[in-house]
Amino acid sequence: MLKELWQYLSHPTENAVAKKMGFLTESIAMEARAKRCKLSWGVHYQNCQKAILNASKRAVQKRTVLVLGAGSLYDVPLDVLSTQFEKVILVDLVFLNSARTLAQQFDNVELVEHDITESLERIMVGFSFVDTPASWLDDPSIDLVISLNLITQLPLIPVRWLIEHFDVSEQEGDILGKQLILAHLLYLQTFNGEVCLIADREGVEFDSTGQEIDRFDPWWDVEPPAIAYPKSEYRWPWQVVPLGEVSRYKSQKNRVGVSFL
């Protein structure tokens, strides 16, 4: 707990949104959970890396790869990408020191803290308005874009923020959540290079006996792109909340899928 507090106080982020809205706190908590759940999360990270490497084979040229939602870098095969591509751009709202240290080992890797939605500053002050992002769309050297475990996470903190701080209704929050997902999809589809989307497709909760007790749609009822074929290679389960991590009586397993846009 003291280590996590020190991470928060000492983090050098220049983005005020990250601290004020809770993204920095969430990033620190997720890194700690990843360490606690190393066994159950490790297979997911390996599958993500395999999917990214398969996506890199689809890129006609290998000038620049753009990884959106790079976060901890645990699910990014950075050593291989830095060899295959002339330039690697890693993007997320928050990068902790562990990710910064790893990225610094590669001369052609650029780490960018950036609001991928390009809407958070307005949302932070109470406006439920979403823009379609435009960053890097004017870079013709980008031959591969990876959206990594990101799209279904985009609504979570902004919607909660508006409900808790600006009395936004659940219905208005639901609309914002859909808009954030749709805007990210449109953004990805605007790139000229190869685009790979790795994302949760379904969440399932189980009781302590392994019986299913709930099932939910992380896409907020937005229709996701089709999973790539062969499905066995681009679909896998992720034990995101093992039994005992949050509750002795409940666990959660997500189903992850890969699409090429």
Backbone hydrogen bonds, N-H to C=O, Kabsch-Sander energy under -0.5 kcal/mol:
donor,donor_aa,acceptor,acceptor_aa,energy
5,L,1,M,-2.1
6,W,2,L,-2.4
7,Q,3,K,-2.2
8,Y,4,E,-1.9
9,L,5,L,-2.4
10,S,6,W,-2.3
11,H,7,Q,-1.0
16,A,14,E,-0.8
18,A,15,N,-0.7
19,K,15,N,-0.8
20,K,16,A,-2.6
21,M,17,V,-2.5
23,F,18,A,-0.8
24,L,18,A,-2.6
26,E,22,G,-2.2
27,S,23,F,-2.4
28,I,24,L,-2.3
29,A,25,T,-2.3
30,M,26,E,-2.5
31,E,27,S,-2.1
32,A,28,I,-2.0
33,R,29,A,-2.3
34,A,30,M,-2.6
35,K,31,E,-1.5
36,R,32,A,-1.9
37,C,33,R,-2.8
38,K,35,K,-1.0
41,W,37,C,-2.7
42,G,38,K,-1.7
43,V,39,L,-0.7
45,Y,41,W,-2.3
46,Q,42,G,-2.2
47,N,43,V,-2.4
48,C,44,H,-2.3
49,Q,45,Y,-2.3
50,K,46,Q,-2.3
51,A,47,N,-2.3
52,I,48,C,-2.3
53,L,49,Q,-2.3
54,N,50,K,-2.3
55,A,51,A,-2.1
56,S,52,I,-2.2
57,K,53,L,-1.0
58,R,54,N,-0.6
58,R,55,A,-1.1
59,A,55,A,-0.7
59,A,56,S,-0.6
64,T,141,S,-1.6
65,V,87,K,-2.2
66,L,144,L,-2.8
67,V,65,V,-0.5
67,V,89,I,-3.0
68,L,66,L,-0.6
68,L,146,I,-3.5
69,G,91,V,-2.3
70,A,67,V,-0.6
70,A,91,V,-2.0
73,L,70,A,-2.3
76,V,73,L,-1.4
78,L,76,V,-2.3
81,L,77,P,-2.4
82,S,78,L,-2.5
83,T,79,D,-0.7
83,T,80,V,-0.7
84,Q,80,V,-2.5
85,F,81,L,-2.8
86,E,62,K,-1.3
87,K,63,R,-2.2
88,V,108,N,-2.6
89,I,65,V,-2.8
90,L,88,V,-0.6
90,L,110,E,-3.3
91,V,67,V,-2.9
91,V,89,I,-0.5
92,D,112,V,-1.8
99,A,96,L,-0.6
100,R,96,L,-2.0
101,T,97,N,-2.7
102,L,98,S,-1.7
103,A,99,A,-2.6
104,Q,100,R,-1.9
105,Q,102,L,-1.5
106,F,103,A,-1.8
109,V,106,F,-1.2
110,E,88,V,-3.3
110,E,108,N,-0.5
112,V,90,L,-3.3
112,V,110,E,-0.5
114,H,92,D,-1.9
114,H,112,V,-0.7
116,I,114,H,-1.0
118,E,115,D,-0.7
123,I,119,S,-2.0
124,M,120,L,-2.8
125,V,121,E,-0.8
125,V,122,R,-0.7
126,G,123,I,-1.7
127,F,122,R,-2.4
128,S,126,G,-0.5
129,F,127,F,-1.4
137,L,134,A,-1.7
139,D,136,W,-1.5
142,I,139,D,-1.4
143,D,64,T,-2.3
143,D,141,S,-0.8
144,L,64,T,-1.3
145,V,194,E,-2.6
146,I,66,L,-3.0
147,S,196,C,-2.8
148,L,68,L,-2.8
148,L,146,I,-0.7
149,N,147,S,-0.7
149,N,198,I,-1.9
150,L,198,I,-0.7
153,Q,150,L,-1.7
154,L,150,L,-1.1
156,L,153,Q,-0.9
157,I,153,Q,-0.6
159,V,155,P,-2.6
160,R,156,L,-1.8
161,W,157,I,-2.7
162,L,158,P,-2.2
163,I,159,V,-2.2
164,E,160,R,-2.5
165,H,161,W,-2.6
166,F,162,L,-1.8
167,D,163,I,-0.6
168,V,162,L,-1.7
173,G,169,S,-2.5
174,D,170,E,-2.3
175,I,171,Q,-1.9
176,L,172,E,-2.2
177,G,173,G,-2.5
178,K,174,D,-2.1
179,Q,175,I,-2.3
180,L,176,L,-2.4
181,I,177,G,-1.8
182,L,178,K,-2.8
183,A,179,Q,-2.6
184,H,180,L,-1.7
185,L,181,I,-2.2
186,L,182,L,-2.5
187,Y,183,A,-2.3
188,L,184,H,-2.4
189,Q,185,L,-2.3
190,T,186,L,-0.7
190,T,187,Y,-1.0
191,F,187,Y,-0.6
191,F,188,L,-1.1
194,E,143,D,-2.1
196,C,145,V,-3.1
197,L,259,S,-3.1
198,I,147,S,-3.0
198,I,196,C,-0.6
199,A,197,L,-0.5
199,A,257,G,-2.2
201,R,255,R,-4.0
202,E,255,R,-1.2
203,G,216,F,-2.3
204,V,253,K,-1.9
205,E,214,D,-2.7
206,F,251,S,-2.3
207,D,211,Q,-2.6
208,S,249,Y,-0.6
210,G,207,D,-2.0
213,I,205,E,-2.8
214,D,205,E,-1.4
216,F,203,G,-2.8
220,W,217,D,-1.2
222,V,219,W,-2.2
228,A,258,V,-3.4
233,E,230,P,-1.5
234,Y,230,P,-1.0
236,W,256,V,-1.9
238,W,254,N,-3.1
239,Q,40,S,-0.6
240,V,238,W,-2.1
241,V,252,Q,-2.2
244,G,247,S,-2.7
244,G,250,K,-0.6
245,E,242,P,-2.2
246,V,242,P,-0.6
247,S,250,K,-0.6
251,S,206,F,-2.1
252,Q,241,V,-2.4
253,K,204,V,-2.8
254,N,238,W,-2.9
255,R,202,E,-2.7
256,V,236,W,-3.1
256,V,254,N,-0.5
257,G,199,A,-2.7
258,V,234,Y,-1.9
259,S,197,L,-2.5
261,L,195,V,-1.9
